[in-house]
Amino acid sequence: MLGWAITFLVVALIAAVLGFGGVAAVSAEIAQILFIVFIVLFVVTAIIHFVRGRRPPL
């Protein structure tokens, strides 16, 4: 997911340099949304891992 966010960020930067404002804006928005989703999933996973802890070996 983070890879997709970085990809869209790179596309947005290249489009902005080349003067494609609409494509750059849309790509930047998608990159922001994907980054926020990535952060939320990371935090949820970290909390679940912290709450569950390590299981003893069987």
Summary of the structure (lengths in Angstrom):
residues: 58
radius of gyration: 17.3
end to end distance: 33.8
largest distance: 60.5
contacts: 130
relative contact order: 0.14
helix: 84%
strand: 0%
